[in-house]
């Protein structure tokens, strides 16, 4: 058996806060507090905290990332678009990991993976800058063999996959890439995800935050941790 680690995405904790406090997220009355949520997730067994600092700042704010960096006890994984402004924030904050993702202003959530074949020249300098600063880099890609091969050529440490495609996970593992999965994983399909070999980490946000409305955040995280136990690897 292998340990399958859980990273909890706290974006939608900030989404709820912004619904009421978008113009004053730093108010002492602003709630829920992303930092408190992160601490609860860690206490419940999460091995990392994930947050996406979007260019439009629709949920996570710069101050959230700063406070998470100061308070997260496990590891902080910053999801980010490849834009100069956000790259500068990452190099200032220095998360433990950075996951480069495609980003479109009109999308509800991340839609599809990076196209490494067409974007390699734009991504390579950012990857090198982050790695030189001591930040481990992953790429959010669709699970195709072409994208996995391109990720290997870019010499990143990890890839994050959208769907449970065994062949892509196997190919990534053979290239010595750590294989993470995320986007759309929930308490129902986790049983299918467990059937994929070579996974190291699952990054889950929406489903856990949704479940937390009914059972509380700590219980929701614990339920997912239990569902991930005894992963055959």
KADAPE-V771095 format. One line per field, one symbol per residue. phi: phi as a letter, one per 20 degrees, with the letter a starting at -180 (. if undefined). psi: psi as a letter, one per 20 degrees, with the letter a starting at -180 (. if undefined). burial: I if it has 16 or more other ideal C-beta (glycine too) atoms within 10 Angstrom, else O. A space follows every 10 residues. Layout:
phi=???
psi=???
burial=???
//
This chain:
phi=.dfdeddded geffgffffd cgebfeffef bfegffffff fffeofeadd bdeefelfcf dgffffffgf dfeebddeeb eecgffffff feflffccdf cfbcgeffbg dmefeffedg ffegffgfff ffenefdcce cfedffffff fffeleebcd decedgffff ffffemefdd cannfbfeeg ffffeeemfd bddccgffff ffgednffff ffffgffefl ffm
psi=qqpoqppppj gighggghhh khilijqiip qqphgggghg gghijqjqpp ponqhilhfp rghggghghh hpheqpoopq qmqgghgggg hghmrhqpop qqpphiqgrp orrqnhhijg hhhghgghgg hhjjppprpo qqmqhghggh ghhikrhrqp qhrmoghggg gghhjkppoq qrojpaigjh hghiiprjqh qpopfggghg hhhhiqgghg ghghgghiqk ph.
burial=OOOIIIIIII IIIIIIIIOO OOOOIOOOOI OIOIIOIIII IIOIIIIIII IIIIOOOOII IOOIIOIIIO OIOIIIIIII IIOOOIIOII IOIOIIIIII IIIOOOOOOI OOIIOIOOIO OOIOOIIOOI OOOOIIIIII IIIIOOIIOI IIOIOIIIII IIOIIOOIII IIIOOOIIII IIIOIOOOOI OOIIOIOIII IIIIIIIIIO IIOOOOIOOI IIIIIOIIOO IOO
//
